Amino acid sequence: MKKNALLLTLAVLFILISNLYSQQITIGAKGGLSIPNLTGGSSQNPLSEGWASRMGADGGIYGEYHVTKPFSISVGLEYSSQGGKKSGLQAFPTPTADAAFVSSPYLYADFKNTAKYDYVLIPILARYTWKISKKSPFRIYGALGPFAGLLLDAKQVTSGNSIIYFDSAGTQPLPAGSQPFNATTNIKNDLNSFNVGIEGFVGISYRLNKKSTVFIEGGGNYGFMSIQKGTANGKNYTGAGVVTIGYAYTIPGKHKYTQSR
């Protein structure tokens, strides 16, 4: 399904460029920083709590169809680093070996925990551009629209050594003493492979010439669906703040609209 979705997106980009030749088309590439986080749902599960932002990579390509001088529609293909991190005393699922004498489904320990998720996003965005002045090479623009997200990989990276506790306050230790938490676990099968959400950003661009533009933009994305397949491992929603820089090249068509980047 993932390969089909990627092929479909590439086909759409090709059709936009080849079949809409009478209109002005812009193609672009960008890359930069993703600052993702996990927000908790309403499952009252301690595994959903305590997440903070981490840093990762973000980048992609897009094709933009100019409807009018200021207004355009784009379809993109983006890599997006998602997830979050937490450290300190936190819950983890009770291991099977301890389940016989532990009534709670969760135990607690002081360790570092990082969720690293890799997604491909396919956004369809409405864009609008404003001129700073008639002769200025600078433009200000904004974009907003839905995306479909495909999960590529998901890992949970833990580290540290800690005494294990029965309670969230850390007052009732297990008798086993300090235990290691150094592990990298593939959790892709525990997560939904598909998500939908919204993406938006604002940016400023500089025209190098009639066809070439460089730009910097900031914004974010947010998924509407819980990433977990069930609630046993918590219920979280993923999203990220994004800052990127990029380059765009405009292919003039029959209607030579003013370049929007």
Summary of the structure (lengths in Angstrom):
residues: 261
radius of gyration: 22.8
end to end distance: 33.7
largest distance: 77.6
contacts: 851
relative contact order: 0.23
helix: 10%
strand: 61%
